[in-house]
Amino acid sequence: MVKNKNISLREVNRKNILKIIIRKGPISRIGISRMLNISRPTTSNYINELIEEGLIVEIGKSKSTNLGGKRAVLVDLNKKAFYILGVMIGVKFIRFSLSDFRLNILFQYKVQTEEWKGSKSVIKKIIDNINKIINDKQIVKERTIGIGIGSSGLVDSKKGEVIFSPNLRGWKNIDLKNIIENSTNIPTYIENECRVQAIAEKNFGLAKDFENIVCIKICTGVGTGVFVNNNLLIGNMGMVGEVGHITTNIEGDKLCHCGNVGCLETLCSMKALIEDITEDIKGSNEEEKYHGGELLGDDIYKLYKENDEIVTRNVEKNAKLLGIGISNSIKMFNPELVIIHGEVIKFGEPYLKIVKESVKKNTFPKVKNEYNVQFSELGENVGLIGVSYIVFNNTFNLEDTNLLGQYIIKKRIK
């Protein structure tokens, strides 16, 4: 329902058509008409406008059915219309991508973050690589509608600031949006990395048909992205869903990067898992067997599959602790679906089974409920998919269909 008389119903419908196509396309005109509950001629008029503007194209006809009849013409986004640049800032790596207008990733790679060199060094690396992609791929800046950036830590997405990132050295009150825009002259949008992943899942992943979801990422730290009633939760200073920094072990002695002691992140992150395994190896007098105790993630995955006693014991403990963290999320947000991201996915179904058992044990055990906890299926590019969607969404203001000052899509992209 359009609440404000100053909003063009035409523009609202055009935005809704774009939203439908990005999630359901290729799709027929009649399919869009049914979903919007508006007449077929009116739908066709809007679609014809979008075709004339180069935003969508006809791509062929639907498959014939057993009932026969005329095959419908399908429409989809014009993938050649514009480009989108994506950046995901991780503790170990920065990932870069170039996507087409259909949000297909055309090109992606990663470079080491070297976060210990500080924020200025990392930001310079981001700008240099953005320019490298533009030059190497001969991208016309005018056809690049934006840069989407996902960053760990507390992010004010409205201002485009990284308020604080506990796992990135020197990242405090960084006006990242303006820094990147001033250097590239391309509109830039900043969001927390876990919310970015939740956005990707909501639009393209397991969460497409759910209104209430929690996405939890386990890597160097533990982070969360949350949708409630189809709305992405952000909160004051971007603190919603910081499950990794819930105090879980009051008597713990591990200092978290956030400055507190006893955070869940100090117990079940990949960093914590490696530390626990390393400590047990040193106490076993078998360091030689474990490469001198200096294990990397890949070593741990291999040893876990080989049922190594020390590794298996600690991985199972990690899974149980993660289950407690997810249980806390379920109690707070009551999601229909919890999606796990990060390096722990490589431990496979045995790990997930333990997580689910822990969730069930620690979440109202007297209440019969089968909690839906799954590994993400979008792969390691989930964040790049999410930041590309953020650019698309912000460029066409798809969610703001009842605000003053509504602009026309055609004006925005000239």
C-alpha positions as CSV (number, residue, x, y, z in Angstrom):
1,M,0.0,0.0,0.0
2,V,1.3,3.4,-0.9
3,K,1.0,5.7,2.2
4,N,2.1,9.0,0.7
5,K,0.2,10.8,-2.0
6,N,3.4,12.3,-3.4
7,I,4.6,8.9,-4.5
8,S,4.0,7.9,-8.1
9,L,2.2,4.5,-8.2
10,R,3.8,4.0,-11.6
11,E,7.3,4.3,-10.0
12,V,6.3,1.9,-7.2
13,N,5.2,-0.7,-9.7
14,R,8.3,-0.3,-11.8
15,K,10.4,-0.9,-8.7
16,N,8.4,-3.9,-7.7
17,I,8.9,-5.3,-11.2
18,L,12.6,-5.0,-10.8
19,K,12.5,-6.7,-7.5
20,I,10.4,-9.6,-8.9
21,I,12.7,-10.0,-11.9
22,I,15.9,-10.0,-9.8
23,R,14.5,-12.7,-7.5
24,K,12.3,-14.7,-9.9
25,G,13.6,-13.9,-13.4
26,P,13.5,-14.9,-16.2
27,I,9.7,-14.5,-15.9
28,S,6.8,-13.8,-18.2
29,R,4.7,-10.6,-18.2
30,I,1.7,-12.6,-17.0
31,G,3.7,-14.0,-14.2
32,I,4.6,-10.5,-13.0
33,S,1.1,-9.3,-13.5
34,R,-0.2,-12.1,-11.2
35,M,2.4,-11.4,-8.5
36,L,1.7,-7.6,-8.5
37,N,-2.1,-8.1,-8.9
38,I,-2.3,-5.5,-11.6
39,S,-3.7,-5.9,-15.1
40,R,-1.7,-7.5,-17.9
41,P,-1.8,-4.3,-20.2
42,T,-0.6,-2.1,-17.3
43,T,2.2,-4.6,-16.5
44,S,3.2,-4.7,-20.2
45,N,3.3,-0.9,-20.3
46,Y,5.7,-0.7,-17.4
47,I,7.9,-3.5,-18.8
48,N,8.0,-1.9,-22.2
49,E,9.3,1.3,-20.5
50,L,12.0,-0.6,-18.7
51,I,13.0,-2.3,-22.0
52,E,13.3,1.1,-23.7
53,E,15.5,2.3,-20.9
54,G,17.8,-0.7,-21.3
55,L,17.2,-2.1,-17.9
56,I,15.4,-5.3,-18.9
57,V,15.3,-7.4,-22.1
58,E,13.3,-10.2,-23.7
59,I,15.3,-13.4,-23.7
60,G,13.1,-15.9,-25.4
61,K,10.0,-18.0,-24.7
62,S,8.8,-20.3,-21.9
63,K,8.7,-24.0,-22.3
64,S,5.5,-25.5,-23.8
65,T,3.1,-27.3,-21.4
66,N,1.1,-30.4,-21.9
67,L,-2.0,-28.2,-22.3
68,G,-0.4,-26.6,-25.4
69,G,-1.1,-23.0,-26.0
70,K,1.0,-20.0,-26.9
71,R,4.4,-19.9,-25.1
72,A,5.0,-16.7,-23.0
73,V,7.8,-14.3,-23.8
74,L,10.3,-14.2,-20.8
75,V,11.9,-11.0,-19.6
76,D,15.0,-10.6,-17.4
77,L,17.5,-7.9,-16.3
78,N,19.7,-6.7,-19.1
79,K,23.0,-8.0,-17.8
80,K,25.0,-5.8,-20.2
81,A,23.4,-2.6,-18.9
82,F,25.8,-1.8,-16.1
83,Y,28.6,-3.1,-13.9
84,I,28.9,-3.4,-10.1
85,L,32.2,-3.6,-8.1
86,G,32.3,-5.7,-4.9
87,V,34.7,-5.7,-2.0
88,M,34.8,-7.9,1.1
89,I,37.3,-6.9,3.8
90,G,38.3,-9.9,5.8
91,V,41.0,-10.3,8.5
92,K,43.1,-12.5,6.2
93,F,42.0,-11.5,2.7
94,I,40.2,-8.8,0.8
95,R,38.0,-10.2,-2.0
96,F,37.2,-8.2,-5.1
97,S,34.6,-8.8,-7.8
98,L,33.1,-7.4,-10.9
99,S,29.5,-8.3,-11.5
100,D,27.1,-7.6,-14.4
101,F,23.7,-6.0,-14.0
102,R,22.2,-9.5,-13.3
103,L,24.6,-9.8,-10.4
104,N,26.5,-12.6,-12.1
105,I,30.1,-12.4,-10.9
106,L,32.2,-12.0,-14.0
107,F,35.6,-11.8,-12.3
108,Q,36.8,-12.2,-8.7
109,Y,40.1,-12.6,-6.9
110,K,41.6,-12.0,-3.4
111,V,44.6,-10.4,-1.9
112,Q,46.1,-10.6,1.5
113,T,44.7,-8.0,3.9
114,E,47.9,-7.5,5.9
115,E,45.7,-5.8,8.6
116,W,48.6,-5.4,10.9
117,K,49.8,-2.5,8.7
118,G,46.8,-0.4,9.8
119,S,43.7,1.1,8.1
120,K,45.5,3.5,5.7
121,S,47.4,0.7,4.2
122,V,44.4,-1.5,3.8
123,I,42.3,1.3,2.3
124,K,45.0,2.1,-0.2
125,K,45.1,-1.5,-1.2
126,I,41.3,-1.4,-1.8
127,I,41.5,1.7,-3.9
128,D,44.5,0.4,-5.9
129,N,42.7,-2.9,-6.7
130,I,39.4,-1.1,-7.7
131,N,41.3,1.0,-10.1
132,K,43.2,-2.1,-11.4
133,I,39.9,-3.9,-12.2
134,I,38.6,-0.8,-14.0
135,N,41.7,-0.4,-16.1
136,D,42.4,-4.1,-16.7
137,K,38.8,-4.9,-17.7
138,Q,38.4,-1.6,-19.5
139,I,35.3,-0.7,-17.6
140,V,33.7,2.6,-18.4
141,K,33.1,4.4,-15.0
142,E,29.8,5.9,-16.2
143,R,28.5,2.3,-16.6
144,T,29.6,1.3,-13.1
145,I,26.6,2.0,-10.9
146,G,28.4,1.5,-7.6
147,I,30.9,-0.2,-5.3
148,G,29.6,-2.4,-2.5
149,I,31.8,-3.0,0.5
150,G,31.4,-5.5,3.4
151,S,33.5,-4.9,6.4
152,S,33.8,-6.8,9.7
153,G,33.0,-4.9,12.9
154,L,30.4,-2.2,13.8
155,V,29.3,-0.5,10.6
156,D,27.0,2.5,10.3
157,S,25.6,1.8,6.9
158,K,23.6,5.0,6.6
159,K,26.8,7.1,7.1
160,G,29.1,4.6,5.4
161,E,31.4,4.5,8.5
162,V,33.3,1.6,10.1
163,I,32.8,2.6,13.7
164,F,35.0,-0.1,15.1
165,S,36.4,-3.4,13.9
166,P,38.0,-5.5,16.7
167,N,39.9,-7.8,14.3
168,L,41.3,-5.1,12.0
169,R,44.1,-3.0,13.5
170,G,43.4,0.7,13.7
171,W,39.9,0.6,12.3
172,K,38.0,3.1,14.4
173,N,35.6,5.8,13.1
174,I,36.7,5.3,9.5
175,D,34.6,7.3,7.0
176,L,35.1,4.6,4.4
177,K,32.3,5.6,2.1
178,N,33.6,9.1,1.5
179,I,37.2,8.0,1.2
180,I,36.4,5.5,-1.5
181,E,34.0,7.8,-3.4
182,N,36.4,10.7,-3.3
183,S,39.1,8.5,-4.7
184,T,37.1,6.7,-7.4
185,N,34.2,9.0,-8.2
186,I,31.9,6.0,-8.0
187,P,28.9,5.8,-5.6
188,T,29.9,3.5,-2.7
189,Y,27.8,1.6,-0.1
190,I,29.2,0.1,3.1
191,E,27.7,-2.7,5.3
192,N,28.7,-5.1,7.9
193,E,30.0,-8.4,6.4
194,C,27.5,-10.6,8.2
195,R,24.5,-8.5,7.3
196,V,25.8,-8.6,3.7
197,Q,25.8,-12.4,3.8
198,A,22.3,-12.4,5.3
199,I,21.1,-10.1,2.4
200,A,22.6,-12.6,-0.1
201,E,20.8,-15.5,1.6
202,K,17.5,-13.6,1.7
203,N,17.6,-12.8,-2.0
204,F,19.4,-15.7,-3.6
205,G,20.0,-18.5,-1.0
206,L,18.3,-20.8,1.4
207,A,16.3,-17.9,3.0
208,K,14.4,-16.7,0.0
209,D,11.1,-18.1,1.3
210,F,11.6,-17.2,5.0
211,E,10.7,-14.0,6.8
212,N,12.8,-14.5,9.9
213,I,16.4,-15.7,9.6
214,V,19.7,-15.6,11.4
215,C,23.0,-16.0,9.5
216,I,26.0,-16.7,11.7
217,K,29.6,-16.6,10.4
218,I,32.5,-18.5,12.1
219,C,35.9,-17.5,11.0
220,T,38.5,-15.4,12.9
221,G,35.6,-14.0,14.8
222,V,31.9,-14.8,15.2
223,G,29.3,-12.5,13.6
224,T,25.6,-12.5,12.8
225,G,23.1,-11.0,10.3
226,V,19.4,-11.0,11.2
227,F,16.1,-10.6,9.3
228,V,12.9,-10.2,11.3
229,N,9.6,-10.0,9.4
230,N,11.6,-9.5,6.2
231,N,13.4,-6.5,7.7
232,L,17.2,-6.4,8.1
233,L,18.0,-5.5,11.7
234,I,20.8,-3.0,12.2
235,G,20.1,-1.1,15.5
236,N,22.0,1.7,17.1
237,M,25.6,1.8,15.9
238,G,25.1,-1.4,14.0
239,M,25.2,-3.6,17.1
240,V,22.2,-5.9,16.4
241,G,23.2,-9.6,16.4
242,E,26.7,-9.3,17.8
243,V,26.3,-12.8,19.2
244,G,30.1,-13.4,19.1
245,H,30.5,-10.8,21.9
246,I,27.8,-12.1,24.2
247,T,29.6,-13.0,27.5
248,T,29.4,-16.8,27.6
249,N,32.2,-17.6,30.0
250,I,32.2,-15.2,33.0
251,E,35.2,-16.9,34.6
252,G,37.2,-17.1,31.4
253,D,40.6,-15.6,31.1
254,K,40.7,-15.1,27.3
255,L,40.7,-11.4,26.3
256,C,38.6,-10.8,23.2
257,H,39.6,-8.2,20.6
258,C,36.6,-6.1,21.6
259,G,38.2,-5.6,25.0
260,N,36.0,-7.9,27.1
261,V,36.7,-11.3,28.6
262,G,34.6,-14.4,28.1
263,C,33.0,-13.6,24.7
264,L,31.6,-16.5,22.7
265,E,34.1,-15.5,20.0
266,T,37.0,-16.5,22.4
267,L,35.4,-20.0,22.7
268,C,34.2,-21.1,19.3
269,S,35.8,-19.0,16.5
270,M,38.3,-20.7,14.2
271,K,41.0,-18.7,15.9
272,A,39.9,-20.1,19.3
273,L,39.7,-23.6,17.8
274,I,43.3,-23.5,16.5
275,E,44.5,-22.1,19.8
276,D,42.8,-24.9,21.8
277,I,44.2,-27.6,19.4
278,T,47.7,-26.1,19.6
279,E,47.6,-26.1,23.4
280,D,46.5,-29.7,23.6
281,I,49.2,-30.7,21.1
282,K,51.9,-29.0,23.2
283,G,50.6,-30.9,26.3
284,S,50.7,-34.3,24.4
285,N,54.4,-34.4,23.7
286,E,53.6,-35.3,20.1
287,E,54.3,-32.0,18.5
288,E,56.5,-33.6,15.8
289,K,53.4,-35.5,14.6
290,Y,51.6,-32.2,14.1
291,H,54.2,-30.2,12.2
292,G,55.6,-28.9,15.4
293,G,52.2,-27.7,16.6
294,E,51.9,-25.1,13.9
295,L,48.6,-26.0,12.3
296,L,46.6,-24.2,9.7
297,G,42.9,-24.5,8.9
298,D,43.5,-27.0,6.0
299,D,45.6,-29.2,8.4
300,I,42.8,-29.3,10.9
301,Y,40.1,-30.3,8.3
302,K,42.4,-33.1,7.1
303,L,43.1,-34.4,10.6
304,Y,39.4,-34.2,11.5
305,K,38.5,-36.4,8.5
306,E,41.2,-38.8,9.7
307,N,39.5,-38.9,13.2
308,D,42.6,-37.6,14.9
309,E,41.8,-37.7,18.6
310,I,43.1,-34.2,19.7
311,V,41.5,-32.5,16.7
312,T,38.2,-34.4,16.8
313,R,37.8,-33.7,20.5
314,N,38.3,-29.9,20.0
315,V,36.2,-29.7,16.9
316,E,33.3,-31.4,18.6
317,K,33.7,-29.0,21.6
318,N,33.7,-26.1,19.1
319,A,30.4,-27.4,17.5
320,K,28.7,-27.7,20.9
321,L,29.7,-24.1,21.9
322,L,28.5,-22.8,18.5
323,G,25.2,-24.6,19.2
324,I,25.0,-22.6,22.5
325,G,25.6,-19.4,20.5
326,I,22.9,-20.3,18.0
327,S,20.6,-21.2,20.9
328,N,21.0,-17.7,22.2
329,S,20.2,-16.3,18.8
330,I,17.1,-18.4,18.6
331,K,15.9,-17.1,22.0
332,M,16.5,-13.5,20.9
333,F,15.1,-13.5,17.4
334,N,13.0,-16.7,17.0
335,P,14.0,-17.4,13.4
336,E,12.5,-19.9,11.1
337,L,16.0,-20.7,9.7
338,V,19.6,-20.4,10.9
339,I,22.3,-20.4,8.3
340,I,25.9,-21.1,9.1
341,H,28.7,-19.4,7.1
342,G,32.5,-19.6,7.3
343,E,35.3,-22.0,7.5
344,V,33.6,-24.5,9.8
345,I,31.4,-25.6,6.8
346,K,34.4,-27.7,5.7
347,F,34.0,-30.0,8.7
348,G,30.8,-31.3,7.0
349,E,27.7,-33.0,8.2
350,P,29.2,-34.6,11.3
351,Y,30.0,-31.1,12.7
352,L,26.5,-29.8,11.7
353,K,24.9,-32.8,13.5
354,I,26.6,-31.9,16.7
355,V,25.7,-28.2,16.4
356,K,22.0,-29.2,15.9
357,E,22.1,-31.5,18.9
358,S,23.6,-28.7,21.0
359,V,20.9,-26.2,19.8
360,K,18.1,-28.6,20.7
361,K,19.6,-29.3,24.1
362,N,20.1,-25.7,25.0
363,T,16.9,-24.1,23.5
364,F,13.9,-24.7,25.7
365,P,14.3,-28.5,25.8
366,K,10.7,-28.9,27.2
367,V,9.3,-27.3,24.1
368,K,9.0,-29.7,21.1
369,N,10.6,-27.9,18.2
370,E,12.9,-29.0,15.3
371,Y,15.1,-26.0,14.9
372,N,16.1,-25.5,11.3
373,V,19.9,-25.0,11.2
374,Q,21.7,-25.4,7.8
375,F,25.1,-24.7,6.2
376,S,25.0,-22.0,3.5
377,E,25.0,-23.2,-0.1
378,L,26.2,-20.0,-1.7
379,G,29.9,-20.7,-1.3
380,E,32.8,-18.4,-0.5
381,N,31.4,-15.7,-2.8
382,V,28.3,-15.2,-0.7
383,G,29.6,-11.8,0.6
384,L,30.4,-10.5,-2.9
385,I,26.9,-11.5,-4.0
386,G,25.5,-9.6,-1.1
387,V,27.4,-6.4,-1.7
388,S,26.4,-6.4,-5.4
389,Y,22.8,-6.6,-4.4
390,I,23.2,-3.7,-1.9
391,V,24.5,-1.5,-4.8
392,F,21.6,-2.6,-7.0
393,N,19.1,-2.0,-4.2
394,N,20.5,1.4,-3.3
395,T,20.8,2.6,-6.9
396,F,17.1,2.0,-7.6
397,N,15.9,2.6,-4.0
398,L,13.8,-0.6,-4.2
399,E,12.8,-0.8,-0.6
400,D,11.7,2.9,-0.3
401,T,8.3,2.8,-1.9
402,N,6.5,5.1,0.5
403,L,8.9,8.0,1.1
404,L,8.9,11.7,0.0
405,G,11.1,12.7,-2.8
406,Q,10.7,9.5,-4.7
407,Y,12.9,9.8,-7.9
408,I,12.4,8.2,-11.3
409,I,14.7,5.4,-12.1
410,K,15.5,6.8,-15.5
411,K,16.8,10.1,-14.0
412,R,19.0,8.3,-11.5
413,I,21.0,6.3,-14.1
414,K,21.5,9.0,-16.8
